[in-house]
Amino acid sequence: MKIYQNPNAIGLSLAVFGALLLTPDTLFMRISQLDGFTMLVWRGGLSGIAYILIWMWFNLRIERKMPTILTVSFGIVVICQVANATFFSLAIATAPVTVVLISVATAPIFASILSRIFLGEVLSKKFILTAVLVLVGLYISVLGHEPTLIELDASTLLGAGLGLGVAFSLALNFTIIRKDKNLPFALAIGIGALLGAGLGALCVDKLYLPPTRNMLAIAFTGIVILPVSFAMLSYAARYVPSSTVSLIMLLETVLGPLWIWWGIGEAPTDAMLLGGAIVVSCLTAFLIDQSRH
């Protein structure tokens, strides 16, 4: 069967390409050298415009129809996008990166629970085994970012809670998109991104135009990387379970440091390389097995 006739193959391909496109996102965020709320304003605002342009292209130019937006699903996706962008910025500004990344990595767990509740989807034993091995590898990799002991204080707990909020909002977003096939998710995510940028503008101490190099970096991730990758991941959720999409997204966490190594010379630790190898190997084996079906 040809790939364009196989929904499973379409979903897996979109999810993999979307996740791989997202991997250099952290590099450009680092190059921009912006603080959390300023980054939320520029990144959220630019990506919001890009999402809406993507929606206009597909819905108005290709499908030539106006979508129904006054639905519960549309509102949930908008709220998920606002929460995702805001919680991540606050978490990074509040707690150690290690804590935030480990918390965000629970997205496949939330997605599997939500898929079971809303869609009645049951996880396979192979998915559960892959998820456990990937989380172990991710835990090893993330510890390579920050080898020092983490103090269990209020800021750490807050960052962990915000990271869990990011994971839950991502999982709910993909699950709702899979449940409601007619949802104009690109428009919903775009509106949510713009609302998140507006919230960031209210919280930032002073909004300013970054230097050219910094602005080009945040513009590239806001206009190209973020909207295109999440559009592909969201489309993938219509063909494969949201838990699978969330699991594949974890490629960004382990491959992102390699982009940073190449771009600004921050070499990854042995733990990061070992954990990344475990994650990539497990996901590759899982995708090969899924493609055979």
N, C-alpha and C positions, 0 to 999 in steps of 0.2 A: 504493500500500500504506500502510495506517495505521501510525503510528509504533510502536504497541504490538505490531504484527505483524512489525516489522523489527528484528532483533537488533542490527544495526549502528547504527541510529538510536537505539535504547535505550541502547546503550553510550556513544555519543558524547554524548547528552543528559546521562546520569548523570555522565560525566567532566567536562563543562563546568560543570554546576551544582555539582558537588563542588569543583572547582578555584576557582570564583568564591566559594563559601562560605568557602573557606580563606583568601582574600586578606586579610581584616582580622585574621587571627591575630597577625601581627607587631605590629599596633597595640596589641592588648590585652596582649601579652607585655611591651611597652614600658611601658604604663600600670601594670602590676603592680609594676614596679621590683624584681623579685626576682633574686637571683643564680642561676647556672646550676643548681646542685644543689637549691636550695630550690624553684625552678620545676619541676624534674624531679619532685620529690616531690608537690607539689600538682597540677600539670598531669597528670602520669602517673597519680596515684591517682584523681583525679576522672574523667578520661577512661576509665580502666580500668573503673570502676563503670558509667559510661554505656554503654560497649561491651557489657558483660555484660547490662545491661538491654535494649539493642536486640536482642541475641541471644535473650533470654528472650521478648521480645514476638513475634518472628517464628517462632522454633522451637517454643516451648512453647504460645503462645496461638493462633497462626495455623496453623502446620504440625502442631502437636500430636505431635511426635516427639522422641525423644532422639537426638542425633547420635553418631557414632562419633568419639571424640577420640584414641584410642590409635593414631595413625597417624604416619608420617614427615612427611607434609605439615603436619599440625597442629603438630608440634614445630618444624618449620622456620619457620612463621609466628610462633610464639611467640618464637623466638630472634631473628628479624628485627625484631620490635617492640622487644625489649629493646635490641638493638644500635642501632636507629634512634634511639630516645629518648636513650640514653646517649651515643652518639657525637656527636649534634648538640649536646647540652648541653656536653660537654667541648670540642668544636671551637670553639664560640662563646666559651667561657671562655679558650681557649688562643691562638687565632690571630685575625688580622684578619678581619672579616666578609666582606670581598671574596674572600679565599682560600676560605673555607668555602662561600660561595654558588656560586662558579665550580666547585668540586669537586662539590657536590650536583647541579649542572646536568648532570652526566654520566650521570644516571639513565637517560635514554632510550637511551644507548649500551649500558649494561649490560643493560637490558631487551631490546634487540634481539638481543644476543649470547645471553642466556639463553633467549629465545623460540626462537631458531634451534636451540639445543642440546636443550632439553626438548620443544619442540612442533613443530619443523621448519618454523616460519614464516619466510618470506622477505620481506625489506623491499622495498617498491616504490620506484621512483626518485623519486616525488613525496614520499614520506616522508623519504628521505635528503636531498633538496634542502631540504625544510622544516626538518628537524632542523639542518642546517648553518646556514641563515639565522637560525633561532631562537637557536642558540648564539652566533652573531656578535652579534645584537641584545642578547642577555643579557650578553655580555661587555662591550659598550659601556655598558649600563645599570648593571651592577654596579660598573664603574670610577667611576661617578658617586657611589657611596657614599663612596669613599675615594681622592681624587685623588693623594695623596702616594705616593711610591715605597714598595714593600713590601720589607722586608729579608728575604733568603733565609736565615733562621736556623732553629734547631732547632724553635722553637715554631711557626713558619710551616709547616715541613714536616710537623710533627705534626698541625696543624690541617687541612692539605690531605689527609693520609692519613685522618683521621677523617671529613672531608667525603666522601671517596670511599667510606668504609665506609657512610655514610648512604645514598649513591646506590645502592650495591650491594644493601643490605638492602631498600630500597624496591623496586628492580627485581625482586629475587628474590621478595619478598612478592607483588607483583602477578602474576608469572609462575606461582607455585605456585597461587594462587587461580584463575587461568585454567585451569591443568592439571587441578586436582581440583575438579570442579563441586559435589561434595557436602561440601566442607570447610566446617565452621562457623567461618568466618574471624572473625566478630565476637567470638566467644568466645575464639578464639586471640589476637586482637589485645588483647582486654581483659585476659587473663591476662598477656600480655607487658608491657602498660602497668603493671599492678600490680607485676610483678617489677622493672621499671625504676624505679618509685617507691620500692620497697624498697631497691634498690641506691643510689638517691640519698639515702635516709635514713641509710644506713650511711656515706656519704661527706661529708654536710653537717656543717659545724662545729657549728651549733646550729639545731635545727628550731624554728620559731616560727609563731604565727598572725599573718599580715600584717594591717595596718590594713584597715578595712572597704572602702575604695575599691580598694585593691590586691587584696584577696581577691575582690571582685566581678568584677574584670577577669580574674583567672586562672581563676575559677570559670566564667565565661561561655565562655572559650575551651576549658576542660577538659571542661565538661559538654555544650556545644552545638556550637561550631565544629569542634573536632577530631574527635569521634566521628561526627557526622553527615556531615561532608565526607569522611572516610576510608571510612565505610561506603558512600557513594555511589561513590567512586572504586574501591573494592574490588569492588562489584557490577558496575561498568563493565568491569572486567578480565575478567569472565566472557563479555562480548559482543564486545569489541574487543581487539586485541593489547595486551599490557602496555607495549610501547614507545610506543603511541599515548597510553595513559593517563599514562605518565611525561612525555611531551612536553607534554600539555595541563596537567599540574600546574605547569609552569614559569610559567603565568600568575600564580601566587601571588608569584613573585619580583619581577615587574615591576609588578604592580598593588598589592602591599603598600605600597610607599612613598607611593602616592597616598592610601591610608587614613591613613598617618602624617601626611601633609601636612594632611589634613582634620581629623584628631583632635587633634594636638598642635602643629601649625604648623611642622613641619620641611619646608621647601620642597625638592622634588627639583631636582637640577641639570639643565642642558640635556642632558648625556650620558644621564642616567637617562630623561628624557622621549623622547629620540631612540631609545635602545635599546628602551624599552618599546613605542614605536610600531611598530618593526620586528617585535618578537615578536608583538604582538597582530595586526598585519596579516597576517603569515605564517600564524599559527594560524587566523585567520578564513578565509583563502583555502583552507587545507588542509581545514578542517571543512566548508566549503561544497562542496568537491570530493568529500569522502567521503560527504556526505549525498545527493549525486546518485546514488550507487551503491545 
